Amino acid sequence: MPIFDTHCHYNLDPILGEWQTQWHLAQKNDITHTTIVGTDIQTSKQALSIAKNSKNLFASIGYHPGTFEEHAPDFVEGQTVYSERINTELKLIKNELLEMVSTGQPIAIGEIGLDYYRLRSKGLKREVLSDLQKKAFKLQLEIAAAHNLPVILHVRDQAERTHSNAYLEVLEIIKQTTPKKFVLHCVSGPLSYITAALELGAYIGFDGNITYPQAKHIREIFSITPTDKILLETDAPYLAPELHRGKICEPWMITETAKYLEGELKTDLAQIYHNSFSFFDINNNARIKQYG
Ligand SMILES: [Zn+2]
């Protein structure tokens, strides 16, 4: 059964250094198409550059919310907020992404969203960084809406936080911006949020972690997702499926996740394959005929 990997990081270490070998191996395992997803300006450019090598490789560009956490000391230190640096960074992100979009190559904007999982510390730092994430998220959603591109969402928060959490805030922002299409990549979060997102037309992305014995909640989300809204992702080099857990996730390992969905969860892989082309607006038949 052919597989479309809708979320993969050939643009990140350690896969970046051997992406040709990995893409070759993936194709031998029936992975016909892949979307390479950017996490900041540099990795978005890398995604575009790799995707140029094959008509079946696509690139999505965006600035991941977790990136701000990595650069936190650039923006806030103790009680000092460097507003000018924040504004400069946001302008830079916008200009760089617009320039990439203008080439016509990116097929989606992402991965973007809100990630409060690591913003555990209370007080100023948390507030400044979550505000920065929201600003960057909104400006990227506006780019997606203006250019009619689907959006790949990364949303993560601590399960126990039920009020003013990343999940609810993402839904509120999505409602205001109405992107053409969006996927909850590597889905997590309360069922009420999933249901609300599905009502807004969300696609849901499932990864290797659905195969983990303790991942009952993800399987519950799977069970309430209409089959025509399911997308399959590796998120390689992260989230190797159960059989390879603890190792670097290599793109071909998506076949294990696909087998699990078909065997254990009795889903229709042909439908999921078809969904990927619809989500990214790729002319299914023509491409399969040409390259399949
Ligand atoms: Zn990712």
Residues whose N, C-alpha, C, O or C-beta is under 5 A from the ligand:
A	BS01	ZN	D235
